[in-house]
Amino acid sequence: SPRLFGRQMGTLDSQLQALELSQSSKRKRDEATSLGFIGFNYSELGEYRQALVYQFSAHVIYEQFPNAVSRAFNLSNIGNTYTGLGLLDSAIFFLEKAWTEAQVADQQNLMVLTQRRLIKVKLEMGEYNEAMKIYHSAIDRARKANDRVNPSVLYLLVADLYLKRQQQDSSLYYARLALAEARTSSQRQYVLQAANHIVNILRERSSSDSIIYYQDIVLTMKDSLFGPKKCQQLQGL
């Protein structure tokens, strides 16, 4: 949306300025941080090739310092960028490297983030059993770490898995779990995704009474995320 795109571009501009400052003052750690965030933002904008240029530049610097957390986060982002490009073997390679580094650093939330990205790749590859195996490990780890961010995304991924398997009841169950979790943790984008998922299934079933409730949630979240004017344009979607 224009609002989210503008916010992303504003962040990108700030990071480009920070990169220039860190390079001129020869602060390599700060330079790597800026490179990594610039790469992340380009990836979020769908500019995957450009993202990799910055992410690999950050990786070269991170390799010079004993900071497994920063290295793992950047490797996970590289893997996620390769997923966006559809290069799934490369995505798995870097996500598994990120997983190893996150284990070394004992960063539970980062391990769950990487696992959820691995699940997405496994779904795209049609490896549903492997995806579920990773899910069970990830959701258990998230709960033990009191992670309030990743569970809603994990539930959404499983909802998508069951939809791919034509198991609508199970898909609805996990989508509703995702909706409840996202509301509890105030993650509006995942509230929107979960509600949309539910609406699409109920629409196929012609469950008009239930649809109204979830459509109201969808419109409220679109209004919140995109603004009232854009929301009016999206109401027919």
Salt bridges, closest charged atoms under 4 A:
ASP30 OD2 - ARG27 NE 2.59
GLU31 OE1 - LYS28 NZ 3.14
GLU63 OE2 - ARG71 NE 3.71
GLU101 OE2 - ARG71 NE 3.06
GLU127 OE1 - LYS122 NZ 3.09
GLU130 OE1 - LYS133 NZ 3.68
ASP140 OD2 - LYS144 NZ 3.23
ASP169 OD1 - ARG205 NH2 2.47
GLU181 OE1 - ARG143 NH2 3.05
GLU181 OE2 - ARG148 NH2 3.43
